[in-house]
Amino acid sequence: MISMTRIDYRLLHGQVAFAWSNFLSVNAILIANDSVVKDDFRKQALRLAKPSGSKLIFKSVSDSVSAINSGVTDKYRVLVVTENVDDAYRLIKNTGNHIQLLDVGLVSEREGTRNIAKAVYLTPVEENKLLELENAGVSVVVKQAPNDPDTPISSLVKSCGEESSK
């Protein structure tokens, strides 16, 4: 069962590994990313942050979709972590109703992005993808830490859009 999917450009670090995994009571963390799965150095570095008692799995986005759709993840309580909005979007769009909660945690500043919340920078295309997911019934929230309030993406994008038009 997928407990939550989180977008976090750092993938696995202390906050994800300990705060989120404890809060969600997960016993598996799936890193769904096409580049990490091919990079042994990054995988080794990420393994250092793995909480004891949790399984850490690296898969490409398409292999993650296949694993989720096959039901192989059903026997675990899984936190899925993607590096960016595009990976999360592809994952959710291709897994039916398996993913109901997407946390937009940390999205790095890049050219063409705007800041919609603390440590969350999105392009207009990314904003639209997240709104599309929310409109399809996925709970898309911005939340840095487990005890932070859930802030729906639509309220942030709308408020940022209104502010930028003033």
N, C-alpha and C positions, 0 to 999 in steps of 0.2 A: 504494500500500500504506500502510495506517495503521500507523505505528511505535508510537504511543502516543497516548492521550487523557489530558489533564491538566485537573483542575478547579483553577482559580486565579482568585480574584475580581479580581485585578489584570490578568488576561488576558495581555498581552504586556509584559514588562519585562526588565531585564538578565538575570536568572536564567533565564527561559524562553528569551529570544531567543538568548543565547549559550551558557550552560552546557548546557541541555537540547538545543538544536538541534545543537550540536557533538557531544555525547555520543551522540545518536541518529543522527547524520549525515543529518539531514533536509534536503530542498531545498524544502519548502513548509510553511507554517504556516497552518492553517485555524482562524479564529476563528468558532466556531459559537454565535451569540447573537442573539436576536430584537431586542433593543434597540440594540445597537451597529450592526447593519446599516443602521439608519435614522438614525444620528447621525453626520453628517459631521465634526463637531468631534472626537468620540471616535476616529473612524477615522483622522483626520489625526494626532492625538496618538499613537495606537498605531503608525502607520507610522514614526514617529521611532525606534522600538525595533527595527525590522525588520533582521535581519542581512543584510549584503550577500550576494548570491548565493542568497538564498532568496526564493521567491514568497510573498506574504502575501495571503490570501484572506479576505474577510468574507462570511459567509452566515448566513441565519436557520437555526434548527435543522432545520426541515422541508426547506429547500433543501440543507442539508448532508447530510441523510439521502438525498435524491434523488441528489446528486452521488456519494456513496459507493456507493450501490446500483447506479448506472449504470455504474460502473467507470472513470469519468473521473479518479478519484484514483489509479488503479492505476499510472500511469506516473510517479508521484512517490513520494518517501519523506516521508510527511506526519505532522506533529505537530498534533493537533487540540486546541484549548484551548477549554474552556467556562468560563463565569463561576460556575456553581453546580451543585449535585448534580442538580437537576431537569433542566437542559439535558443533562447527561451521560447521565442515565437515559433520557430520551426518545430521544437519539441512538443509544445502544447498543441499546435495545429494538427499534428500528426498522431496524437495519442488519444483522440476521442475525449471522453470525460474522465480520464485517469488523473488529470491534474486540475484541481479546483482552486488552488491557492498559489499565487505568484507574489513573492516579496521582491520589490525592486530595492535592493540594499545599497550597493555601491556601483555607480556607473561613472567611469572616468570622464574628465573634461577633454573634449576633442574639438577640432575645428568644426564649426557649424552647429555646436550644441548650445543649449542654454540651461542654466541652473534652475531646476524646479523644486529642489529640496536639498537639505544638507547632503553633500557628496553624491548627488544624483544630477547628471547632465545628460540631456536627451536632444536628439535631432528631431525635427518635425516628423520625419518618417517613423522614428522609434516611438514618438508620442502616439501616432496614429495606430501603430501595431499594438501598443498596450491598450489603447482605447477599444480597439477591435476585439481583443481578448476579453476585456471587461464586459463589453456589450454582448459577447457570446456566453456570458455566465461565469467566467473565471473571476474570482476575487483577486484583483490586482491592487496591492497596497504598497506604500512606501513606508519602510520600517527599518531603522538601523539596528535596533536591539530588541530582544524579545519583550521587554516590558514597556517599550514605546507604544503609543497609540497607533492603531491601524489608520492610515490616511489613504483613502481611495485615490488612485491615480487620476481619475476624472476631476476630482476637486482641485488637485494641484495644477494640472494642465490648464483647466479652466481659469483658475486664479492667476496663474502666470501669464496666460494669454490676455486676460483683462488688464493686468498690470502693464504689460508691454505695449498695449494699445493706448495707454494714457499719455 
